[in-house]
Amino acid sequence: MEKDGFFVQVKDMVEEYVDDRMLLLRLQATEKAAKASSTLFLGVVIAFISLILFMIVSFIAGYYLSQMVDSYPAGFAILAGIYILLLFILVFIHKKYTGKMIIDSIIKFSFDTKEKWSNEV
């Protein structure tokens, strides 16, 4: 009889352990989703404000270059050429440097919480 009680008790403990682990996984997933959502929202807001400021500065620079060369189309064409050159430089830098950095930071973000939780348990 005692063996039956022991196995029932162990079964209950295992079920409780599995439930606790599932709760822990759900909490970890919720924490990561919350962090990712807040970071994404902040990034979108910053990108939107930066885009507006960039457009204003671009118009100012275009008009300034237009006055320098005494032609609106030429001034804005010079500005467009500068932006195309910057675009090519950014694509080159991304392929060589920033792509790896972004991938590494995403991997670090994904596994950061797991290490924190495993040290506490």
C-alpha positions, 0 to 999 in steps of 0.5 A, a space after each residue: 500500500 505504501 508503494 501505491 501512495 509513493 507513486 501517486 505522490 511522485 506523480 503529483 510532484 512531477 505534474 506540479 513540476 511540469 506545470 511550474 515549468 510551463 508557467 515559467 516558459 510562458 512568463 519568459 515568452 511574455 517578458 520577451 514579447 513585452 520587451 520586443 514590443 516596447 523596443 519596436 514601438 520606440 523605434 517606430 516613433 523615433 524613426 517617424 520623428 527622424 524622417 520628418 526632421 530629415 525631410 525638413 533638413 533636406 528641403 533646407 539643403 535643397 533650397 540652399 544648394 539651389 541658391 548656390 548654383 542659381 537653379 532649383 533643379 540643379 540644386 535638388 539634383 546635387 542633393 539627390 546625388 549626395 543621397 544616392 552616394 550615401 545610399 551606396 555607402 550604407 549598403 556597403 557598410 551594412 553588408 560588411 559590418 552592421 548586418 553581423 552586428 544586428 544579427 548578433 544583437 538579436 541572438 543576444 536578446 533572444 537568449 539573454 533571458 534564458 541565462 538570467 532565469 537559469 541562474 535563478 532557478 
